[in-house]
Amino acid sequence: MPQIPVIIVGAGPAGSVLAGLLAQREIETLLLDKATFPREKICGDYLSPGTVRLLDQLNLLDLVRSAGAQRLWGMTVISPDGTTFTAEFPVITEINGSPPFALSIPRAILDSLLLTWARGFGVQCVEGFRVTDLIFENGRVCGVTGIGPTGQKTYRGRIVVGADGRDSVVARRLGLYQPHPTLRRMAMVAYYAGARCNVPLQDHGLICIGDRSYCILNPIGERLANAAIVMDQGIVQGWKGKLDELFDGRLQAFPLALSALGSTTRRGPVRCLGPLAFRAHHAAKAGALLIGDAAGFYDPFTGEGVGHALCSAKLATREVVSAIAEGDGGLTEAHLWRFDDEQRKAVTSRTRLGAILQAIIRRPGAANAVAQLLRRRQPFADLMLGVVGDLLPPHTLFSLDTLRALL
């Protein structure tokens, strides 16, 4: 059986973009995905301003916007005691000739769009193929095996990339998957459709922080909204088979979210995902790479999941192109080490920011105090949103200039 230069497990944003970028450089790739497209994906359907900037750099922004993605200019935030403020994404740079903005678009549309884009460069994708194991030779990955439309099949490749999300088979078979030791959170997601959504959902997202939980609404056009509630795993487990009832009850704790949904009605069932957080010891091992959520996930609060997928796809492209050009048959230890190091640098500060935000969210008193401070300091609120939106590095919040302005 001939070897394929690159096998990518998972045809979500990370896998499709990597495949397309490699195909542009005339490197043959094979995408494998257990789903058939278009497929639904439990997600907040939110692309942060940092993600939008990456799309622009990859010449994909016009394509995504042409699919009906809605621009969001900021967020309205409400704390447990009702303190409310609205922050705008700071105008530090333009994105495609416009001030910074986020986008909302259903993942079913986005993922199919990116896969079609990759196929336009000649990428082959086998849908409905579930990878069950990796093939090793001399301690290195040299292919995958799984079950597809025609039964069990094996594909051999010089390089294997795991882009198969937070339940990554590739990460597990490499022995890199590790559940988060403390954070046990579940996400419940539902769509609301019908009448026009009320203010503040016209061109802003809404974040409502409650008692050890939070609710995020993203408008998707004038008559559709994505509603997500994130809470502790133990609560959700006690409502097995009654997710709709649990969701409706929890939504009552967020009056502004209820008001924003207006006279809309829920479209379809409530879907649940979790536990959300896990770690990967490394993002590269035995000649294979992990990109996107397969390399680790913390919490959806900051909404940088797709952004991380695009960033890691760019990093992987560089190492794969280098390995193919050197003609050594695969990724050397130098390639693996460099990719793992760059991946770690890209996510470490974001993970720390996520941990700080979760510590605040889980303490109502702290959440109220921060909201009251941000309401009084509009420039700092906008700056904070710029950091959370991945426009600015987290260390910006702790610079001397920022602290002087805050005081």
Secondary structure, 3 states (H helix, E strand, C coil): CCCEEEEEECCCHHHHHHHHHHHHCCCCEEEEECCCCCCCCCCCCEECHHHHHHHHHCCCHHHHHHCCCEEECEEEEECCCCCEEEEECCCCCCECCECCCEEECCHHHHHHHHHHHHHCCCCEEEECCEEEEEEEECCEEEEEEEEECCEEEEEEEEEEEECCCCCCHHHHHCCCEEECCCCCEEEEEEEEECCCCCCCCCCEEEEEECCCCEEEEEECCCCEEEEEEEEEHHHHHCCCCCHHHHHHHHHCCCHHHHHHHCCCEEEEEEEEECCCCEEECCCEECCEEECHHHHEECCHHHCCHHHHHHHHHHHHHHHHHHHHHHCCCCCCHHHHHHHHHHHHHHHHHHHHHHHHHHHHHCCHHHHHHHHHHHHHCHHHHHHHHHHHCCCCCHHHHHCHHHHHHHC
